[in-house]
Amino acid sequence: MASIGGVAAISNLGLAYCSSSKQCVFVATHQANMLKIQSYARISMGECPGSVIKKRSKIHGFRILKSVQLDVFITSDDEDEMSEGFFEAIEELERMAREPSDVLEEMNDKLSARELQLMLVYFAQEGRDSWCALEVFEWLKKENRVDKETMELMVSIMCTWVKKLIEAKNNVADVVDLLVDMDCVGLKTSFSMIEKVISLYWEAGDKDGTISFVEEVLRREISSQDGDKEGNKGGPAGYLAWKMMEEGSYRDAAKLVIHLRECGLKPEVYSYLIAMTAVVKELNEFAKALRKLKGYTKAGLVAELDAANVGLVENYQEDLLADGLRLSKWVIEEGGPSLNGVIHERLLAMYVCAGRGSEAEQQLWEMKLVGKEADADLYDIVLAMCASQKEANSIGRLLTRMEVTGSLRRKKTLSWLLRGYIKGGHFKNAAETVIKMLDLGLYPEFLDRAAVLQGLSRRIQQPGNVDTYITLCKRLSDANLIGPSLVYLHLRKHKLWVIKML
């Protein structure tokens, strides 16, 4: 018996089944939201009695699934293909005089595996008793007669039902009821059915319906969670947040998780980390936009921001950081100490994107304390940020790591420090860093040296900059990094030029 492609059953809601014998073949494919069944067997729609509309107490409210359309095309090449037991079972089940499990138990020996599969398809048709299809599957599950083909056939049928409910704009509670019924009959898919439903809502463009579905799932505490590569647990809130992030709606993703938590629901812990990632991405995009704006302002294409707009920019960034901190507290409360390293890593990324040097430095040490050492490049990036903001204490602590590193790493660290000072306009400190590098036998890059000299020359009138400039020129000349320098002083009163070569 050939196996059925799982991808087709899940992604396309299609299914193909082929028997190694030449007796029966049926194919189910999903086209235009219909599951079409083709079977070479002796069945005609006229031979089967109509279903009896009767409310069942075991699975309440399931009659709504009769809106699912399943077109069945049945032909016959072999009059002896299907056994009389198959037709007897269908007639008996449609009478609903006895429990389906009793009927199937009585006729167990008369029904083949393919007849039971086709029975599922038959009762899943439009106008048939969908509840009975679940009863048949439940009995098969109890009897351990559900193989891979049968499982994927039932999954395909259920996915079609769910999609029809969504397209018909049925109440979210009906969709969740269907998932509950799936669980009751033992339908355990190889993927998260909750995530599949979220995707169906999302693809239908029903954003409000997607959020309502997630809220209902969390309200009923229904969760089918699979572990990710790091052992964390995903779930409906986190999955929807990822969907929003894929479309670039980072702020909405973070706000979604916060909204669910503040409504009294209980999103999975991992959703808080996903929301923190969304905050990081939003801060990063916001920083990129500000850099572009500064570039346009510098080029004279747009006017500089006034005080009111600057305040709005700062408030937006503060709100994002506040959201990230709120999420991190929830992770600590509900996730335990095992997630502390991941929390501080996310907070570090937030503060780096926001340009907060001292806060970022604190997170580096917090990570180290919980045993999650940050990459050396991250230390250098934070060092440059602190240098640009002239955070002397933070710079001193971060430079202590340099004492136990090699010359290449030391040059890289000091180069980041130098560029941080240049970016912040602290050229006197930058000159001291260049001299320190020369003392250690390290040679700064040409562009870095030129930037420091140019910055000092523009500020030569400021107190102390003359001596700093002269000292730096002399040290660079001694190291053969620049040619001879001329320093001159013009005494306008005496019309006198004083020139000295370094």
Protein Blocks (a to p, Z undefined) as FASTA:
>chain_A
ZZddfklmmmnopacdddfbfkbccddddeehiacddddddddfklpccddddddfklgh
klmmmmpccddddddfbfklpafklmmmmmmmmnomacfklmmmmmmmmpcfklmmmmmm
mmmpghiafklmmmmmmmmmmnopacfklmmmmmmmmmmmmmmmmmnopafklmmmmmmm
mmmnopacfbdfklmmmmmmmmnopaklmmmmmmmmmmnopacddddfkopacdfklmmm
mmmmmnopamlmmmmmmmmmmnopacdfklmmmmmmmmmmmmmmmmmmmmmmmmmmmnop
accddfklmmmmmmmmmmmmmmmmmmmmmmmmmnojmlmmmmmmmmmmmmmmnopaklmm
mmmmmmmmnopacdfklmmmmmmmmmmnopaklmmmmmmmmmmccfklmmmmmmmmmmmm
mmnopaklmmmmmmmmmmnopacdfklmmmmmmmmmmmmmpghklmmmmmmmmmmmmnop
accdddddddfklopacdddZZ
